Amino acid sequence: MTNNHINYIEFKARDLKVIKKFYSECFGWNFTDYGPDYTSFNESGVYGGFELSEAPVTNGALVILYHSDLETIEATIASSGGTILKPIFSFPGGRRFHFSDPSGNELAVWSDKT
């Protein structure tokens, strides 16, 4: 581990079973449960976890994932229970879109492929 590098990202989730299914199907993440209220993930490029919570998810950090085929992953996310918040758009250096997962966490996916 290196000082000052992102090492772990934690999210809230209303349903751990749903959130694990979503991220497994869309991105191939693996999960380890730590009791009934917490699960950690790996195979994502950074370690993190989801804490079971009844509270609404608001103003979370925007985590940006990479994928070389935005159209395919956007369709996978939508068909797996995610909501596309901002469809694919261009920006200097690439394209991206924003989505929310089944618990309301907002993330983005970007690509340098046009």
Contacts in CASP RR format, 6 or more apart in sequence:
PFRMAT RR
TARGET T0000
AUTHOR 0000-0000-0000
METHOD contacts of the structure
MODEL  1
MTNNHINYIEFKARDLKVIKKFYSECFGWNFTDYGPDYTSFNESGVYGGF
ELSEAPVTNGALVILYHSDLETIEATIASSGGTILKPIFSFPGGRRFHFS
DPSGNELAVWSDKT
1 7 0 8 1.000
6 46 0 8 1.000
7 46 0 8 1.000
7 47 0 8 1.000
8 46 0 8 1.000
8 47 0 8 1.000
8 48 0 8 1.000
8 49 0 8 1.000
9 46 0 8 1.000
9 47 0 8 1.000
9 48 0 8 1.000
9 49 0 8 1.000
9 61 0 8 1.000
9 63 0 8 1.000
10 48 0 8 1.000
10 49 0 8 1.000
10 50 0 8 1.000
10 51 0 8 1.000
11 19 0 8 1.000
11 48 0 8 1.000
11 49 0 8 1.000
11 50 0 8 1.000
11 51 0 8 1.000
11 57 0 8 1.000
11 60 0 8 1.000
11 103 0 8 1.000
11 105 0 8 1.000
12 50 0 8 1.000
12 51 0 8 1.000
12 52 0 8 1.000
12 53 0 8 1.000
12 55 0 8 1.000
12 57 0 8 1.000
12 103 0 8 1.000
12 105 0 8 1.000
13 19 0 8 1.000
13 50 0 8 1.000
13 51 0 8 1.000
13 52 0 8 1.000
13 53 0 8 1.000
13 103 0 8 1.000
13 105 0 8 1.000
14 52 0 8 1.000
14 53 0 8 1.000
14 54 0 8 1.000
14 102 0 8 1.000
14 103 0 8 1.000
15 52 0 8 1.000
15 102 0 8 1.000
15 103 0 8 1.000
16 33 0 8 1.000
16 36 0 8 1.000
16 37 0 8 1.000
16 38 0 8 1.000
16 39 0 8 1.000
16 50 0 8 1.000
16 52 0 8 1.000
18 102 0 8 1.000
18 103 0 8 1.000
19 39 0 8 1.000
19 50 0 8 1.000
19 101 0 8 1.000
19 102 0 8 1.000
19 103 0 8 1.000
20 31 0 8 1.000
20 39 0 8 1.000
20 50 0 8 1.000
21 80 0 8 1.000
22 80 0 8 1.000
22 81 0 8 1.000
22 82 0 8 1.000
22 101 0 8 1.000
22 102 0 8 1.000
23 29 0 8 1.000
23 31 0 8 1.000
23 41 0 8 1.000
23 44 0 8 1.000
23 101 0 8 1.000
24 30 0 8 1.000
24 31 0 8 1.000
25 76 0 8 1.000
25 80 0 8 1.000
26 73 0 8 1.000
26 76 0 8 1.000
26 77 0 8 1.000
26 80 0 8 1.000
27 43 0 8 1.000
27 44 0 8 1.000
27 65 0 8 1.000
28 43 0 8 1.000
29 41 0 8 1.000
29 42 0 8 1.000
29 43 0 8 1.000
29 44 0 8 1.000
30 41 0 8 1.000
30 42 0 8 1.000
30 43 0 8 1.000
31 39 0 8 1.000
31 40 0 8 1.000
31 41 0 8 1.000
32 39 0 8 1.000
32 40 0 8 1.000
32 41 0 8 1.000
32 42 0 8 1.000
33 39 0 8 1.000
34 40 0 8 1.000
36 52 0 8 1.000
37 51 0 8 1.000
37 52 0 8 1.000
38 49 0 8 1.000
38 50 0 8 1.000
38 51 0 8 1.000
38 52 0 8 1.000
39 49 0 8 1.000
39 50 0 8 1.000
40 47 0 8 1.000
40 48 0 8 1.000
40 49 0 8 1.000
41 47 0 8 1.000
41 48 0 8 1.000
41 49 0 8 1.000
41 50 0 8 1.000
42 48 0 8 1.000
44 65 0 8 1.000
50 103 0 8 1.000
57 103 0 8 1.000
57 104 0 8 1.000
57 105 0 8 1.000
60 105 0 8 1.000
60 106 0 8 1.000
62 98 0 8 1.000
62 106 0 8 1.000
62 107 0 8 1.000
62 108 0 8 1.000
63 107 0 8 1.000
63 108 0 8 1.000
64 96 0 8 1.000
64 107 0 8 1.000
64 108 0 8 1.000
64 109 0 8 1.000
64 110 0 8 1.000
65 107 0 8 1.000
65 108 0 8 1.000
65 109 0 8 1.000
65 110 0 8 1.000
66 109 0 8 1.000
66 110 0 8 1.000
66 111 0 8 1.000
67 73 0 8 1.000
67 109 0 8 1.000
67 110 0 8 1.000
67 111 0 8 1.000
68 111 0 8 1.000
68 113 0 8 1.000
69 111 0 8 1.000
69 113 0 8 1.000
70 88 0 8 1.000
70 95 0 8 1.000
70 96 0 8 1.000
70 97 0 8 1.000
70 109 0 8 1.000
70 110 0 8 1.000
70 111 0 8 1.000
70 113 0 8 1.000
71 88 0 8 1.000
73 109 0 8 1.000
74 84 0 8 1.000
74 87 0 8 1.000
74 88 0 8 1.000
74 97 0 8 1.000
74 99 0 8 1.000
74 109 0 8 1.000
77 84 0 8 1.000
77 99 0 8 1.000
77 109 0 8 1.000
78 84 0 8 1.000
78 99 0 8 1.000
81 102 0 8 1.000
82 99 0 8 1.000
82 100 0 8 1.000
82 101 0 8 1.000
82 102 0 8 1.000
83 99 0 8 1.000
83 100 0 8 1.000
83 104 0 8 1.000
84 97 0 8 1.000
84 98 0 8 1.000
84 99 0 8 1.000
85 97 0 8 1.000
85 98 0 8 1.000
85 99 0 8 1.000
85 100 0 8 1.000
85 106 0 8 1.000
86 97 0 8 1.000
86 98 0 8 1.000
86 108 0 8 1.000
87 97 0 8 1.000
88 95 0 8 1.000
88 96 0 8 1.000
88 97 0 8 1.000
89 95 0 8 1.000
89 96 0 8 1.000
89 97 0 8 1.000
93 112 0 8 1.000
94 110 0 8 1.000
94 111 0 8 1.000
94 112 0 8 1.000
94 113 0 8 1.000
94 114 0 8 1.000
95 110 0 8 1.000
95 111 0 8 1.000
95 113 0 8 1.000
95 114 0 8 1.000
96 108 0 8 1.000
96 109 0 8 1.000
96 110 0 8 1.000
96 111 0 8 1.000
97 108 0 8 1.000
97 109 0 8 1.000
98 106 0 8 1.000
98 107 0 8 1.000
98 108 0 8 1.000
99 106 0 8 1.000
99 107 0 8 1.000
99 108 0 8 1.000
99 109 0 8 1.000
100 106 0 8 1.000
100 107 0 8 1.000
101 107 0 8 1.000
END
